Amino acid sequence: MNPEEWDKDFKRRQIKIMKCAACHNEMVKKKGELDLRIEGKLYLVRNVFYEECPACGEKVLSPKVSQDLFRKIKDRKFVEKTVKIPVLDGTYG
């Protein structure tokens, strides 16, 4: 979905402001990076439109964007890159 389509869809949905499912605050439209874990594999999605709760950080993709991403993953239409990430052992406390 291109930015114009997303804006059009978003404006249409503005009549009813989206509320966060976790804390019920109003969601805010954003564009940026998201990390998705699907079937145990980590995907970094760049330049994606989503809505985020400023209170709790919950992030939500539109159904159209979700469908597009899952289709690209299924069709292997992505670039594989090696990225270094910090890893912490969870044996604290």
Backbone as JSON, one array per atom type, in Angstrom:
{
  "sequence": "MNPEEWDKDFKRRQIKIMKCAACHNEMVKKKGELDLRIEGKLYLVRNVFYEECPACGEKVLSPKVSQDLFRKIKDRKFVEKTVKIPVLDGTYG",
  "N": [[0.85, -1.17, 0.0], [0.67, 2.12, -0.94], [1.78, 5.41, 0.23], [-0.24, 7.35, -0.34], [-2.58, 5.83, -0.69], [-2.72, 4.73, 1.86], [-3.08, 7.05, 3.4], [-5.56, 7.89, 2.42], [-7.2, 5.75, 3.2], [-6.77, 5.93, 5.95], [-7.85, 8.48, 6.5], [-10.52, 8.0, 5.88], [-11.14, 6.29, 7.95], [-10.91, 8.0, 10.05], [-13.24, 9.02, 11.03], [-14.08, 7.38, 13.04], [-12.06, 7.2, 15.65], [-9.25, 5.21, 16.2], [-8.86, 3.09, 18.97], [-6.6, 1.95, 21.47], [-6.22, -1.49, 22.0], [-5.11, -2.54, 24.25], [-4.87, -0.54, 26.31], [-6.78, 1.38, 25.84], [-6.31, 4.02, 25.02], [-6.05, 6.74, 22.61], [-4.91, 5.93, 19.37], [-2.0, 6.76, 17.4], [-1.04, 7.84, 14.19], [1.76, 6.61, 12.42], [4.96, 6.32, 10.73], [7.52, 4.09, 10.04], [9.97, 1.78, 11.31], [9.32, -1.64, 11.97], [9.52, -4.61, 13.91], [8.81, -7.93, 13.22], [7.81, -11.1, 14.32], [7.44, -14.07, 12.89], [6.38, -17.3, 12.7], [8.65, -18.05, 14.16], [10.7, -16.7, 12.89], [12.52, -13.69, 12.5], [11.58, -10.61, 11.19], [12.46, -7.52, 9.78], [10.73, -4.69, 9.14], [10.74, -2.01, 7.09], [9.97, 1.49, 6.65], [7.13, 1.48, 6.99], [3.63, 2.05, 7.38], [1.79, 2.51, 10.33], [-0.23, 2.29, 13.33], [0.2, 3.63, 16.56], [0.11, 3.36, 20.09], [0.54, 6.02, 22.21], [0.68, 5.81, 24.94], [1.12, 3.12, 25.86], [2.63, 1.88, 23.91], [1.73, -0.06, 22.15], [1.46, -1.42, 18.88], [-0.14, -1.3, 15.72], [-0.97, -2.71, 12.64], [-2.66, -1.93, 9.59], [-5.31, -3.95, 8.17], [-4.9, -4.23, 5.39], [-2.17, -3.56, 5.01], [-1.04, -5.57, 6.6], [-1.85, -7.87, 5.15], [-0.45, -7.4, 2.75], [2.21, -7.56, 3.68], [2.35, -10.24, 4.66], [1.88, -11.59, 2.26], [4.17, -10.86, 0.79], [6.12, -12.08, 2.38], [5.37, -14.78, 2.14], [5.75, -15.12, -0.62], [8.42, -14.77, -0.72], [9.5, -12.22, -1.21], [11.61, -10.41, -0.32], [14.61, -8.95, 0.99], [17.4, -10.6, 2.2], [19.39, -9.86, 4.92], [22.26, -9.62, 7.02], [22.17, -8.7, 10.31], [23.55, -7.16, 13.12], [22.62, -7.65, 16.43], [22.04, -6.68, 19.82], [22.18, -9.13, 22.35], [20.66, -10.42, 25.19], [20.98, -12.43, 28.07], [18.37, -14.03, 29.68], [18.48, -14.6, 32.49], [18.08, -13.2, 34.99], [17.7, -11.77, 38.27]],
  "CA": [[0.0, 0.0, 0.0], [1.5, 3.31, -1.0], [1.39, 6.42, 1.23], [-1.49, 8.01, -0.7], [-3.66, 4.89, -0.37], [-2.81, 4.62, 3.31], [-3.67, 8.29, 3.89], [-6.98, 7.87, 2.06], [-7.82, 4.77, 4.09], [-6.71, 6.48, 7.3], [-8.82, 9.58, 6.59], [-11.84, 7.39, 5.9], [-11.33, 5.71, 9.28], [-10.81, 9.05, 11.06], [-14.56, 9.25, 11.6], [-14.0, 6.65, 14.31], [-10.65, 7.15, 16.05], [-8.87, 3.89, 16.7], [-8.44, 3.03, 20.37], [-5.68, 0.87, 21.8], [-6.88, -2.66, 22.58], [-4.5, -2.85, 25.55], [-5.12, 0.45, 27.37], [-7.92, 2.2, 25.41], [-5.95, 5.38, 24.63], [-6.13, 6.97, 21.17], [-3.73, 5.55, 18.6], [-1.41, 7.82, 16.59], [-0.5, 7.37, 12.91], [3.21, 6.74, 12.31], [5.66, 5.6, 9.67], [8.85, 3.76, 10.53], [10.39, 0.38, 11.28], [8.7, -2.59, 12.9], [10.05, -5.97, 13.84], [7.76, -8.94, 13.3], [8.28, -12.47, 14.49], [6.45, -14.93, 12.25], [6.84, -18.69, 12.68], [9.98, -18.12, 14.73], [11.68, -15.93, 12.12], [12.44, -12.26, 12.74], [11.56, -9.76, 9.99], [12.5, -6.09, 10.0], [9.93, -4.04, 8.1], [11.12, -0.6, 7.05], [9.09, 2.44, 5.96], [5.77, 0.95, 7.03], [2.65, 2.85, 8.09], [1.13, 1.78, 11.4], [-0.75, 3.14, 14.39], [0.88, 3.31, 17.81], [-0.43, 3.96, 21.3], [1.59, 6.77, 22.89], [0.7, 5.48, 26.36], [1.69, 1.8, 26.18], [3.53, 1.44, 22.86], [1.09, -1.05, 21.27], [1.52, -1.04, 17.47], [-1.15, -2.01, 14.94], [-0.95, -2.54, 11.19], [-3.99, -2.06, 8.98], [-5.47, -5.26, 7.53], [-4.31, -4.2, 4.04], [-0.71, -3.62, 5.16], [-0.73, -6.92, 7.08], [-1.99, -8.8, 4.02], [0.67, -7.16, 1.83], [3.44, -8.09, 4.28], [2.3, -11.7, 4.68], [2.03, -12.04, 0.88], [5.58, -10.72, 0.44], [6.87, -13.12, 3.09], [5.03, -16.06, 1.51], [6.35, -15.14, -1.96], [9.85, -14.52, -0.51], [9.84, -10.95, -1.84], [12.33, -9.6, 0.65], [16.06, -9.05, 0.91], [17.97, -11.13, 3.45], [20.61, -9.17, 5.34], [22.73, -9.97, 8.35], [22.14, -7.53, 11.17], [24.02, -7.43, 14.48], [21.72, -7.15, 17.46], [22.45, -7.02, 21.18], [21.46, -10.27, 22.91], [20.77, -10.5, 26.64], [20.56, -13.68, 28.68], [17.26, -13.7, 30.57], [18.56, -15.26, 33.81], [18.31, -12.16, 35.99], [16.79, -11.65, 39.38]],
  "C": [[0.9, 1.23, 0.0], [0.98, 4.37, -0.02], [0.06, 7.1, 0.93], [-2.69, 7.12, -0.37], [-3.85, 4.79, 1.13], [-3.47, 5.86, 3.89], [-5.17, 8.33, 3.61], [-7.74, 6.93, 2.99], [-7.87, 5.31, 5.52], [-7.74, 7.58, 7.48], [-10.24, 9.05, 6.65], [-12.15, 6.84, 7.29], [-11.27, 6.76, 10.38], [-12.16, 9.34, 11.71], [-14.64, 8.56, 12.96], [-12.52, 6.49, 14.65], [-10.35, 5.8, 16.66], [-8.38, 4.0, 18.14], [-7.54, 1.81, 20.57], [-6.44, -0.28, 22.47], [-6.35, -2.95, 23.98], [-4.9, -1.85, 26.64], [-6.2, 1.47, 27.03], [-7.59, 3.67, 25.15], [-6.06, 5.5, 23.11], [-4.81, 6.61, 20.5], [-3.29, 6.73, 17.74], [-0.81, 7.2, 15.34], [1.0, 7.62, 12.87], [3.72, 6.01, 11.08], [7.06, 5.33, 10.19], [9.17, 2.3, 10.38], [9.63, -0.42, 12.33], [9.44, -3.91, 12.8], [8.89, -6.92, 14.07], [8.39, -10.29, 13.48], [7.16, -13.37, 13.99], [7.05, -16.31, 12.09], [8.31, -18.8, 13.11], [11.05, -17.34, 13.99], [11.43, -14.44, 12.33], [12.53, -11.5, 11.42], [11.63, -8.31, 10.44], [11.77, -5.45, 8.83], [10.23, -2.55, 8.17], [10.08, 0.21, 6.29], [7.66, 1.93, 5.87], [4.88, 1.9, 7.83], [1.96, 1.97, 9.13], [0.53, 2.78, 12.38], [-0.13, 2.66, 15.7], [0.19, 4.04, 18.97], [0.69, 4.71, 22.01], [1.71, 6.42, 24.37], [1.43, 4.16, 26.64], [2.6, 1.23, 25.09], [2.98, 0.37, 21.94], [1.11, -0.54, 19.83], [0.57, -1.92, 16.68], [-0.98, -1.67, 13.47], [-2.38, -2.63, 10.68], [-4.1, -3.46, 8.36], [-4.81, -5.31, 6.15], [-2.79, -4.32, 4.12], [-0.3, -5.01, 5.64], [-0.79, -7.94, 5.96], [-0.83, -8.65, 3.04], [1.96, -7.76, 2.38], [3.45, -9.61, 4.28], [2.45, -12.28, 3.27], [3.5, -11.96, 0.45], [6.44, -11.77, 1.13], [6.63, -14.47, 2.44], [5.73, -16.21, 0.16], [7.86, -14.89, -1.92], [10.32, -13.26, -1.24], [10.44, -10.02, -0.79], [13.82, -9.83, 0.44], [16.56, -9.59, 2.24], [19.29, -10.41, 3.72], [20.99, -9.69, 6.71], [22.82, -8.68, 9.16], [22.64, -7.94, 12.55], [23.03, -6.83, 15.46], [22.26, -7.53, 18.83], [21.58, -8.17, 21.69], [21.72, -10.33, 24.41], [20.29, -11.87, 27.1], [19.5, -13.35, 29.73], [17.3, -14.35, 31.93], [18.89, -14.24, 34.9], [17.34, -12.31, 37.14], [16.81, -12.75, 40.33]]
}
